[in-house]
Amino acid sequence: MRICVVGAGYVGLATAVMFGKLGHDVSVADIDDTRVRTVNSGKAPFYEPPLEKELARLVKAGALRATTEVVGSVAGARFVFICVQTPSMPSGRIDTRPVKRASKDIAKALARSEDFKVVVMKSTVVPGTTDSVVRPLLEKGSGKAAGTGFGLCMNPEFLQEGSALKDSMEPSRVVVGSMDKRSGDMLMRLYSPVRSEKVRTDLRTAEMIKYASNCFLATKISYANEIADMCVRFGIDSETVLKAAGMDPRIGPLFLKPGLGFGGSCLPKDVRALKDRAMADGYGSKLLSALLAINDRQPLEAIWLLEREIGSLQGKRVAVLGLAFKGGVDDIRETRAVPLVTELLAKGARVVAFDPMAMPSFIKVMPTIEYASSAQECLSGADGCIVQADWKQFGTLGRKEFSRMRSPVIVDGRRCLDPAKVERAGAKYLGIGYGRTETD
Ligand SMILES: NC(=O)c1ccc[n+]([C@@H]2O[C@H](COP(=O)([O-])OP(=O)(O)OC[C@H]3O[C@@H](n4cnc5c(N)ncnc54)[C@H](O)[C@@H]3O)[C@@H](O)[C@H]2O)c1
């Protein structure tokens, strides 16, 4: 089967590689020619090693190629997946311009084609968008009616960066929303080799499932953070509390870890978008507003912990370890490092930062702070350190690195270090939601 994926980002390339691995002939169309060249050289435009390895293999075998010719690429395909970005606008509403542009190009190809193509919306869009934005553009531009001239589906993506390919190949569920039975049946057949539970529904329910999922994850994180911040003040370790709470199957252990809050390209924007969408129908969501407010507070919590230990930050050198929105990726979209560093600078601190992969993009956003070429260099001469992203390698820091600090105080903003190990190595360990327990 020939498949066209529009958008060579995380979702587009994970989808393309998944279908390539399932034996289909895949073409990836993107308006960014640098990305297209990168993909055609067998490289991923972001740090995702397992995906890149499979991408290289498929490109070499001729089973996957990229192009800037969106219309031509769609024309040759049976299924067309829209995987373009849907970023937040300042109001919180999603910016649908990339979706509209892609839809117009797809419509041109539909106009020229004889076969019944199925257009599948994979980008995250608020309920109603596929039907009220994408469908009219496809129908107007093609002169064909959805359901008879072409098929229309909504198939939200649930992958996590850092495990993009695995999550695409073995999704927790596949949601197939369709406008008509025929296109839904076709997409179900395409997904038949994927052995995950499948949910069939209409377009707007599929759109809402994605928001219901991401907003719940964001709620869990903000809830864990709220409990953690209370625990610190009560002198209790939140890790023990949340671990035991998570043993209840109604609660579950995942996403209950305290930290600097959620970032990345999805959770913050999806929470804002659902809040905005609900408001458009006169529903003010108190829950969504609260969890965003808690999220905004978390970088300040780390700074408060540091100040409590070393006093005013005026003139102090503060090391920030990890700039990506989480460890293991190079994506800085909505990283908590931005509000963290901004607040440190506002308090008069001199900030020195390090990230194993994300520094080139972070430097463009915050060019004036100091950057180090290693975690060790970053800690040298520092009066304190805040760990912002949970890179595995930070767990190996020890006496050699901490002894270079002017005052060895570590605020673990992701609870990714072993407190006892840090203290054995001669540093003071502080963490979001960290309190000593009787057994320490
Ligand atoms: N990144 C994630 O972890 C993730 C997970 C699940 C869902 N999503 C959702 O999937 C969508 C895509 O996210 P992403 O992170 O892959 O985006 P991305 O920004 O990494 O990639 C989007 C790509 O689309 C291309 N593009 C934009 N307009 C185009 C057009 N008209 N024609 C062809 N190409 C075009 C861009 O050049 C870019 O390469 C978003 O709606 C996002 O919310 C993302």
The ligand as a MOL file (V3000), in Angstrom:
LIG
                    3D

  0  0  0     0  0            999 V3000
M  V30 BEGIN CTAB
M  V30 COUNTS 44 48 0 0 0
M  V30 BEGIN ATOM
M  V30 1 N 5.7030 15.3950 19.6130 0
M  V30 2 C 4.9280 14.5760 20.3020 0
M  V30 3 O 5.3740 13.9520 21.2830 0
M  V30 4 C 3.4740 14.3680 19.9290 0
M  V30 5 C 2.7890 13.2640 20.4580 0
M  V30 6 C 1.4480 13.0700 20.1070 0
M  V30 7 C 0.8080 13.9910 19.2930 0
M  V30 8 N 1.4950 15.0840 18.8300 0 CHG=1
M  V30 9 C 0.7740 16.0130 17.9380 0
M  V30 10 O 1.1180 15.6920 16.5990 0
M  V30 11 C 1.2350 16.8850 15.8000 0
M  V30 12 C 2.6330 16.9710 15.2100 0
M  V30 13 O 3.5520 17.1170 16.2810 0
M  V30 14 P 5.1320 16.9730 16.0530 0
M  V30 15 O 5.7580 17.1080 17.3900 0
M  V30 16 O 5.4010 15.7750 15.2310 0 CHG=-1
M  V30 17 O 5.3970 18.2960 15.1790 0
M  V30 18 P 6.7820 18.8120 14.6070 0
M  V30 19 O 6.7710 20.2810 14.8090 0
M  V30 20 O 7.9030 18.0080 15.1540 0
M  V30 21 O 6.6750 18.4940 13.0440 0
M  V30 22 C 5.7380 19.0660 12.2130 0
M  V30 23 C 6.2860 19.0200 10.7840 0
M  V30 24 O 5.2490 19.4160 9.8810 0
M  V30 25 C 5.8430 20.1880 8.8440 0
M  V30 26 N 4.8030 20.9880 8.1860 0
M  V30 27 C 4.1530 22.0710 8.6580 0
M  V30 28 N 3.2380 22.4940 7.7710 0
M  V30 29 C 3.3030 21.6550 6.7170 0
M  V30 30 C 2.6010 21.5570 5.4950 0
M  V30 31 N 1.6190 22.4000 5.1970 0
M  V30 32 N 2.9240 20.5780 4.6360 0
M  V30 33 C 3.9170 19.6970 4.9250 0
M  V30 34 N 4.6200 19.7280 6.0850 0
M  V30 35 C 4.3130 20.6990 6.9750 0
M  V30 36 C 6.8800 21.0120 9.5720 0
M  V30 37 O 7.8490 21.5310 8.6720 0
M  V30 38 C 7.4570 19.9800 10.5480 0
M  V30 39 O 8.5300 19.2710 9.9710 0
M  V30 40 C 0.8560 18.0290 16.7310 0
M  V30 41 O -0.5060 18.2950 16.6060 0
M  V30 42 C 1.1480 17.4670 18.1200 0
M  V30 43 O 0.3490 18.0650 19.1150 0
M  V30 44 C 2.8190 15.2700 19.1020 0
M  V30 END ATOM
M  V30 BEGIN BOND
M  V30 1 1 1 2
M  V30 2 2 2 3
M  V30 3 1 2 4
M  V30 4 1 4 5
M  V30 5 2 4 44
M  V30 6 2 5 6
M  V30 7 1 6 7
M  V30 8 2 7 8
M  V30 9 1 8 9
M  V30 10 1 8 44
M  V30 11 1 9 10
M  V30 12 1 9 42
M  V30 13 1 10 11
M  V30 14 1 11 12
M  V30 15 1 11 40
M  V30 16 1 12 13
M  V30 17 1 13 14
M  V30 18 2 14 15
M  V30 19 1 14 16
M  V30 20 1 14 17
M  V30 21 1 17 18
M  V30 22 2 18 19
M  V30 23 1 18 20
M  V30 24 1 18 21
M  V30 25 1 21 22
M  V30 26 1 22 23
M  V30 27 1 23 24
M  V30 28 1 23 38
M  V30 29 1 24 25
M  V30 30 1 25 26
M  V30 31 1 25 36
M  V30 32 1 26 27
M  V30 33 1 26 35
M  V30 34 2 27 28
M  V30 35 1 28 29
M  V30 36 1 29 30
M  V30 37 2 29 35
M  V30 38 1 30 31
M  V30 39 2 30 32
M  V30 40 1 32 33
M  V30 41 2 33 34
M  V30 42 1 34 35
M  V30 43 1 36 37
M  V30 44 1 36 38
M  V30 45 1 38 39
M  V30 46 1 40 41
M  V30 47 1 40 42
M  V30 48 1 42 43
M  V30 END BOND
M  V30 END CTAB
M  END
